[in-house]
Amino acid sequence: MINALKSVRLMSSSSVKQAVSELSVPVPWGEIRGRVWGPEHGSPVLCLHGWADNSGTFNTLLPLLPKDCRYVAMDLAGHGCSSHRPAGVLYSFPSYVMDVRRVVEALRWTKFSIIGHSMGDALYPEMVESLVLLDSFGFLPTQTKDIPRLVRQGLDEMIEYEKTMADKKTRVYTYEKAVERLLAGNKSLTAESAKILLERGLVPAEGGVMFSRDFRINLKNVVRIGLEQSLELLSRIQASVLVVLAEDGFERMFSETEEREFTSALLQAYRDRNHAVATVPGNHHVHLNNPENVAPLVSDFLQTKVFIPLQSGGDMRRQTQVKGCKNNHINLCFQLKYRLRSFYCY
């Protein structure tokens, strides 16, 4: 079902010194593109980038993770090298989930792990073996009273977009100005990280370059859920979960009391289910800017997601110190028992 796994080549980014293959999966309106790292029969890991980014967001992190995994990093529809959705179609979280289903169907994956940044999420818990959330809570609840207003705003924005874009020319930049534009809109990116994202975020144009992403992704999301629905979905997660928060990351955006209540409730729900929640120094793009802060946590988590039986008469326990984390280290204590594994983060 895969249209093409294009020939292996050396990535142009200086941040990654390993060969990857280019992925192309046909969809009804075009193709979903992405990149593939690791051995063909390695443990499957799907990597989902955040809003307005692309698969390049994992360029610096994946080379630091276990080599025996098969990492597939998608460009979600309307991002990177993937096709834009058809005219008149809104972007929404359920649509992105459908894109994921199409890709894993093409890959013939029935069980896999997910590494998600910002938007990464899953609605098919039986398919997900382990879940890593990079500066993400997995859900973005909306106050119930605000949903009608925000949905209406999103619909109105779409109508206005269709009126104005018909006669509006796409802006052309020099490469240097494109870098400046991306940095101005994404304060958490370094200049080097911006250039990595622009490897898949620009297309040639007469007189310069244009951004490849579909600007409809900037319109207000019209598919929203409240905290109650978010907690219900969270309770259905069957996978082991690692939440890696950045000290100056996503949580800083939620300054209102009600928003803080949402994030606190979600984090407590993860902890109540013995999932791991850790904090590392850095901002929302710490996994791209400073992957060395994130990689030890993610690597240990991926390497220990399978059951390991106890040796007779012994208590198998492994403790790892990760430098660079809050208070200079985080102790990750893995208590492994026969047919039962719990992951505790202190």
N, C-alpha and C positions, 0 to 999 in steps of 0.2 A: 504493500500500500504506500510505501514511501516513494515519492516521485524521483528523488535523487539524494544520495549521500555523496556530495561532490568530493573530488580528489583531495587527499590530505595535502596541506600546505603549511608553511611556517607563518605564524601570525606576524603582522607588521609591527605590532606594539612592542616596544622594548621591555614592557613589564612582563611579558610571557615568552619564555624561551622554550616552547615545546610545540609539536605539531598538533593541529586540530583539524577536524573535518567540518565542512559546512553542511548544514541540514536544511532540506526543503521538503515540506509536507503540503500536498495540494489540499485546498479548501474550496468551497463553492465560489468564493469571490476572488481567488488568487492562490497565494501560498503563505504558509507560516515558515519563517526562516529561523535559523539558530546555529549554534556551534556545539560540537561534540568533543569531549576530552575523554581519555582513558581507554582501557582495553574493551574490545567488543563484547566480551562476556563478563565484564565487571558488574558489581552490584549497581543497579540502576538508581540514579539520583537526578531528579528533575529540578532545574534551577529557574526560579521565576523572579524577574526583575521588578522594580518598583515603578510607580507612575512616572511617565515621560522619560524613563531610562531605556535601556536595551540590554541585550545579553552581555555586552561589554562590561557591565557592572561587576561581573564575576572574573574578569581577566586576571586580576592580581591575587584573588583568593584561591581559586581552584588549583593552581600549581602547588599550593601549600597543604592541600588536603590529601587524604589517603589515595595512593596511586592505583589501588585495585578496584576503584569505583568507575562506573561509566557515567560521566556527567553530561547531561543534555541541557544547555541553556537556551531558552526560547527568546525570540523577539515576539512579544505579544502583538496581536493585530494592531496596526496603526503605529507601531513602534519599530525602530531600527530598520531592518531590511524587509520586514513582513508587509504584506499588502494592506492597504487601507480598507476599511469596511465599505460596502456599497453606499452610494448616495442615499441620503434620507434615513440612515441607520444610526442610532445612538450607541455610544460605548457604555457598557455597564459591567459590573462584576460577574453576573451570571454568564454574560457573553464570553468573558475571559475564561471562565471555568469550562465552557464548551470548547474553547480553543485548546485547553489542556487535554480534555478528553479526546479531541481529534488527534493530537500529537501522540499521546500514549497508545491510542488505538493503532496508529500507523507504526509505532515502534513495537507493538505487540507486547507491551508491558502490562502485566496484571497486578503486580505488586512493586512498589518503588518508594523511595524516600524523596522528600521535598526540602529544598533550601529556598526560602522565600524572603525577599527584601521588600518591606513596606506594604506591597499589595498581595504578597504570596498567601494563599489560602487554599482550603480543600473542602469539597462537599461530598466526596466519596470516601468516607473513612475506612472502608474495608480494603481499599486499594493502597493506602498509605502506610508504610512500615515505620517510618520515623519522620519527624517534622522539625526543621530548624527555622525559626523566625528571627530574621536579622533586623533589629530595631523596628519591630512590628508586634502588634498585639493580636494579629490574626483577624481582627474584626474592627470596624469603625462604627460603633453605635451612634444613632441619631436620636435626639429627644423626640418623642412621639408627637408632641405639639408642633414641632418644626417640620415634620415630613411633608405635609401638604404644600407648605410654602416653598420648600426646596425642590420638590418634584415639579411644581409649576414653573419655578425659575429655570430649571433645566430644559423644560419643554419650550419656554419662551426664547431661551438662548439659542436653541436649535433652529427655531423659525427665523430668528434674526440672522443667524449665521448663514442660512440658505439664501436669504435676501441679499446680503452684502457680499458674499464670497463669489457670486456669479460674475460680478464685474471687477473683482479685486485680484490683482496680480500677486503671485507669491513673491515675497521679498527675496532678493539675491544679495548675498554677503561675500566679502572676501573671507578667506579662512580665518584670519586674525580677528575680524569682526564677529564671526560666528562663535569663536571661542569666548570673546568678551560677552556676547549675548547670553550664552549658556551659563557663564559664571555669574552674571548679573541676576539671573533668575534662579540660581541654585547656590546659595551661600555656603552649603556644606561641601561643595566640590573644591578640590585643589585644581590648579591649572593642568597638572599632568592627568588627573582623573577626567577632567573635561575633555581633553584630547583623546583619551581612550574611548569615551562614550561617543565622540564625534566620528570615530572610525566607522561606525554603523549608523551614525545620526545625521550624515550629510549625503547629498547627492549632487553630482555636477550640474551646473546650469550655465547658460550663456552669460559670461562676465563674472563667474564666481561659483558659489555653491548655495544650495538651499537645504533647510532642515527636512529630513525625510519623514518625520513623524506627522501623523494626521492631527491637525490642530483642533479637531472635534474632541480630542481627549481632554481638552481644557474646559469643556462645557460641564456644567453641574451634573453630577451623577443623579439619575432619577430613580434608581433602585436602592432603597434604603431599609435598614432594619433597626430596631431599638435594642436596648441592653438585654431585655428578657429573651428576645430571639437569639441574640449573640451568645448568651450563656447557654441556651438550649443546644445550639450547634456545637459549642465548645464541649459540652458534656458528652457529645456523641463521638468525639475524637477517640479512636482506638490506638493510635500510634503513640510512641514515646515522643515527647516534645521538649525541645530546648529553645528557650526565649533568650536572645542576646540583645540587651538594651544598651544604647550608647548614652554616656553621661550627659552629653549635650545634644541629644538626638530627638526622636519623634515625640517623646513625652513632654518636652519643653514647649511644644506647639499647643498643648492642651492646658491653657492657663485658667479657664473658667472653672468655677467650683463643680458644676455639673459634669464637665468633661473630666476633671480629676477623679470624680466618683466613678465614672465609667472605666477609666484605665485601672484604677485601684481594684475594682470589682473583677475585671478580667484577669489581672495578674494574680489576685487571690484565688481565683478559680483554677488557674494553672497549678498553683502551689498546693491547693487542696487535693488535687489529683496526682500528687507526687511528680509533677513535671518540674523541670529545672528552669529557673529564672536567674540569669547572671547579668552583671553590668560591667562594661569595659569603658576605658577612656576613649573619647572620640565623639564625632558627630554622626548625623544620620547616614553618611556614606563611609563610616569607619571601615567597613569590609573592603572598600575599594581604595580609600586613602591610606589606611593603616591595617592591611590584612593580617599582619603579625599579631595584632591585638585580639583578633577573632579566631584565627586558624586553630590554635591549640584546643580551644573549647569545642569547636565543630569537629575537629579530627577525633578527639577522644570520644565524643558522642557517637559519631558514625562507626567507629571501631568497636564499640561496645553495645550496639543495638541488637545483637543476636544473643540468644540464650547460651550461657556457659554453665555447665553443671558443676556443683561443688565436688571437690575431692573428698573421699570418705573421711569423716572425723575432723574436717577442717572448715574454716570460714574464709572463703576466698574474698579478699577485699583489696582494692587498688586505689591509691590516693595520689593525685597529681597536683602539683602546684603550677599555676600559670602566671608568669610574671607579666607585669604591665596592666593587670586588672585592678579593680578597686581595692584600696588598702594594700597595693603592691602585689597582691596575689589573690586568687580564688581557689579554695580547696574543693576539688570535685571528688566526692566520695562515691564510688560505685560499689554497691553491695549486691553481689551476684549470687542467686540461689537457684537451685534446680527448678526449672519451669517458672521462675519468677525473677524479674529483674526490676529494681527500683533505682532511680537516679536522683540523688540528693545534691543540692548546691547550697553551700554555706557561705 
